[in-house]
Amino acid sequence: MLSGRDADLDQGMALHAQGRLRDAERTYRRVLQQQPRNCVAVHMLGLVALQTGRSETAARLIAKAIALQPDYVDAYNNLGLALQELGRHAAAIDNYDKAITLRPDDADLHSNRGLALEALARWDEALASYDKAIALRPKFPEAHNNRGNALQSLQRPEEAVAAHATAVALRPDFAAAHYNHANALRLVGRFAEAVACYERAITRRIMRRPTIIVDSPCRRCCGGKTPLQAMTEPLPVSQVWRKHTTIAERRCRARSA
């Protein structure tokens, strides 16, 4: 039977998974009143801050969670994302590298690392990260889409066309990949096909910002992912869509007392 404090943490994570971020935050704070060194509660509180646009606070809290548990892979990933939101892309890469050292077979980590590398215009390295992500998870439409964007930046549009085509084949409702596919087709002069892709993108409500994805309470045990927050402000037509993956706590991890 769960103790009251464990039950509070479970409740907070359930609220988090439902998108009730304010309620989840209050619950995590209640846990920390009793267990100020509970690294899971500190991390999850930081994740709420990240999802509500408080990136400085998020970075501080998630770094504290890592200080409490130095092998905390998910926290390294989410600290990387918070640092990217703050424009500190090199520091973000350092954190993704630490996470990958601890869990090298996680495709999300390699994909997020690629996004940080792209932000520094390190296109070849970004492409290598996407290739690694796809090798680990071949049916990873977001990684194929991001790979296509990197190939466009490397002025390899024919390969980009193929990458985006794979993304939309894997996920036909992936509006952003249809949009990026259209951009690549336009670069190679396949204008009629590009127009058709733009039309598919429009019908699938292309103009969305990246969706923050958070795992179910234990991804390894439960499988699947629950979107907690989708930011939906319009993007400029010239801006391609990229996806970060924010990883919530796996409940199979031991907690600090």
C-alpha positions in Angstrom: 0.0 0.0 0.0 1.3 3.4 -0.9 2.2 5.9 1.8 0.5 9.2 1.9 3.5 10.9 0.4 3.8 8.3 -2.5 0.0 8.7 -3.1 0.5 12.4 -3.4 3.2 12.0 -6.0 1.0 9.5 -7.9 -1.8 12.0 -7.8 0.4 14.8 -9.1 1.6 12.7 -12.0 -2.0 11.6 -12.8 -3.1 15.3 -12.9 0.0 16.1 -15.0 -1.0 13.4 -17.5 -4.5 14.9 -17.7 -3.0 18.3 -18.5 -4.1 19.8 -15.2 -0.8 21.5 -14.7 -1.8 24.0 -11.9 -3.3 21.1 -9.8 -0.2 19.0 -10.5 2.1 21.8 -9.5 0.3 22.2 -6.2 0.5 18.5 -5.5 4.3 18.4 -6.2 4.8 21.3 -3.9 2.9 19.4 -1.2 5.2 16.4 -1.7 8.2 18.7 -1.4 7.0 20.2 1.9 7.4 16.7 3.3 10.3 15.5 1.2 12.4 18.5 0.1 15.0 16.2 -1.5 12.6 14.1 -3.5 14.2 14.4 -6.9 11.2 13.1 -8.8 8.9 15.8 -7.4 11.6 18.5 -8.0 12.0 17.3 -11.6 8.2 17.1 -12.3 7.8 20.6 -10.8 10.5 21.8 -13.2 8.6 20.1 -16.1 5.4 22.0 -15.2 7.5 25.2 -15.3 8.9 24.3 -18.7 5.4 23.5 -20.1 4.0 26.8 -18.8 6.7 29.0 -20.3 8.9 29.5 -17.2 12.1 28.2 -18.8 14.5 29.8 -16.3 12.6 28.3 -13.4 12.5 25.0 -15.2 16.2 24.9 -15.8 16.9 25.7 -12.1 14.6 23.1 -10.8 15.6 20.3 -13.2 19.3 21.0 -12.5 18.5 20.6 -8.8 16.9 17.2 -9.5 20.1 16.2 -11.3 22.2 17.3 -8.3 20.0 15.1 -6.1 20.3 12.2 -8.5 23.3 12.5 -10.9 22.2 9.6 -13.2 18.8 11.0 -13.8 18.5 10.5 -17.6 15.1 12.1 -18.1 16.1 15.2 -16.2 19.2 15.7 -18.4 16.9 15.5 -21.5 14.4 18.0 -20.1 17.2 20.3 -18.9 18.5 20.3 -22.4 15.1 21.4 -23.7 14.8 24.2 -21.1 18.3 25.4 -22.1 17.2 25.4 -25.7 14.2 27.5 -24.9 16.7 29.9 -23.3 18.9 29.9 -26.4 21.7 28.1 -24.7 22.0 25.4 -27.3 25.6 24.3 -26.7 24.7 23.7 -23.0 21.7 21.8 -24.1 23.8 19.5 -26.3 26.1 18.8 -23.3 23.0 17.6 -21.4 21.7 15.5 -24.2 25.2 13.9 -24.4 25.1 13.1 -20.7 21.7 11.5 -21.2 22.8 9.5 -24.2 25.9 8.2 -22.3 23.5 6.9 -19.7 20.9 5.6 -22.1 22.3 5.3 -25.6 19.4 3.4 -27.1 16.8 6.2 -26.6 15.8 7.5 -30.0 14.1 10.6 -28.5 17.4 11.8 -27.0 19.3 11.5 -30.3 16.5 13.4 -32.1 16.5 16.2 -29.5 20.2 16.4 -29.8 19.8 16.9 -33.5 17.5 19.8 -33.0 20.0 21.5 -30.7 22.7 21.0 -33.3 20.5 22.5 -36.0 20.0 25.6 -33.9 23.8 26.0 -34.1 23.8 25.4 -37.9 25.8 22.2 -37.3 23.8 20.4 -40.0 26.0 17.4 -40.6 26.1 16.5 -36.9 22.4 17.1 -36.7 21.8 14.7 -39.6 24.0 12.1 -37.9 21.8 12.4 -34.7 18.6 11.9 -36.7 20.1 8.9 -38.5 20.9 7.4 -35.1 17.4 8.1 -33.9 15.9 6.4 -37.0 18.3 3.4 -36.7 17.0 2.9 -33.1 13.3 3.5 -34.1 12.7 3.2 -37.8 9.1 4.2 -37.6 9.8 7.6 -36.0 8.0 10.1 -38.3 9.2 13.2 -36.4 12.8 12.1 -36.8 12.3 11.5 -40.5 10.7 15.0 -40.8 13.6 16.7 -38.9 16.1 14.7 -41.0 14.4 16.2 -44.1 14.7 19.7 -42.7 18.4 19.1 -42.0 18.9 17.8 -45.6 17.2 21.0 -46.9 19.6 23.1 -44.9 22.5 21.1 -46.4 21.1 21.8 -49.9 20.3 18.1 -50.5 16.7 18.6 -51.6 16.2 15.3 -53.4 17.1 13.4 -50.2 14.9 15.8 -48.2 12.0 14.9 -50.4 12.5 11.2 -49.6 12.8 11.9 -45.9 9.6 13.9 -45.7 7.8 11.3 -47.9 8.7 8.7 -45.3 7.4 10.9 -42.5 4.0 11.3 -44.1 3.8 7.7 -45.1 4.4 6.7 -41.5 1.9 9.3 -40.2 -0.5 10.5 -42.9 -2.1 13.1 -40.6 1.4 14.8 -40.0 0.5 18.2 -41.3 3.9 19.8 -40.7 5.7 17.0 -42.6 3.3 17.6 -45.6 4.3 21.2 -45.4 8.0 20.5 -45.3 7.6 17.9 -48.0 6.0 20.6 -50.2 9.0 22.9 -49.5 11.4 20.2 -50.6 9.4 19.4 -53.7 9.4 23.1 -54.6 13.2 23.2 -54.4 13.5 20.4 -56.9 11.0 22.0 -59.3 8.2 19.5 -58.7 5.7 22.3 -58.4 2.4 20.5 -59.0 3.3 17.9 -56.4 4.3 20.7 -54.0 0.9 22.4 -54.4 -0.8 19.2 -53.6 1.3 18.8 -50.5 0.6 22.3 -49.3 -3.1 21.6 -49.8 -2.8 18.5 -47.7 -0.9 20.5 -45.0 -3.7 23.1 -44.9 -6.4 20.5 -44.5 -4.5 19.0 -41.6 -4.1 22.4 -39.8 -0.4 22.8 -40.4 0.2 26.0 -38.5 1.0 24.7 -35.1 4.0 25.1 -32.9 5.8 22.0 -31.5 3.8 19.8 -29.2 5.4 19.0 -26.0 5.0 15.3 -25.4 5.2 13.7 -22.0 5.5 10.0 -21.3 2.8 8.1 -19.5 3.7 7.4 -15.9 6.0 4.6 -16.9 6.7 4.5 -20.6 8.6 1.2 -20.4 5.8 -0.5 -18.6 2.7 1.2 -20.0 3.8 2.2 -23.5 2.4 5.2 -25.4 2.7 8.9 -24.8 0.2 11.5 -23.6 0.3 15.0 -25.0 0.1 17.4 -22.1 0.3 20.7 -23.9 0.0 21.9 -27.5 1.0 25.4 -28.3 -1.0 26.6 -31.2 0.1 30.1 -32.2 0.5 30.6 -35.9 3.9 30.2 -37.5 5.3 32.2 -40.3 4.9 30.3 -43.6 8.7 30.2 -44.0 9.3 28.4 -40.7 9.6 24.7 -40.8 8.2 22.6 -37.9 10.5 20.6 -35.6 9.6 18.5 -32.6 11.2 18.1 -29.2 10.3 15.3 -26.9 10.0 16.2 -23.3 10.3 13.1 -21.1 8.4 12.8 -17.8 9.5 10.6 -15.0 9.3 6.8 -15.4 7.6 5.6 -12.3 9.8 2.5 -12.2 12.7 4.8 -11.1 13.4 4.7 -7.4 12.6 7.9 -5.5 14.7 9.8 -3.0 13.3 9.9 0.5 
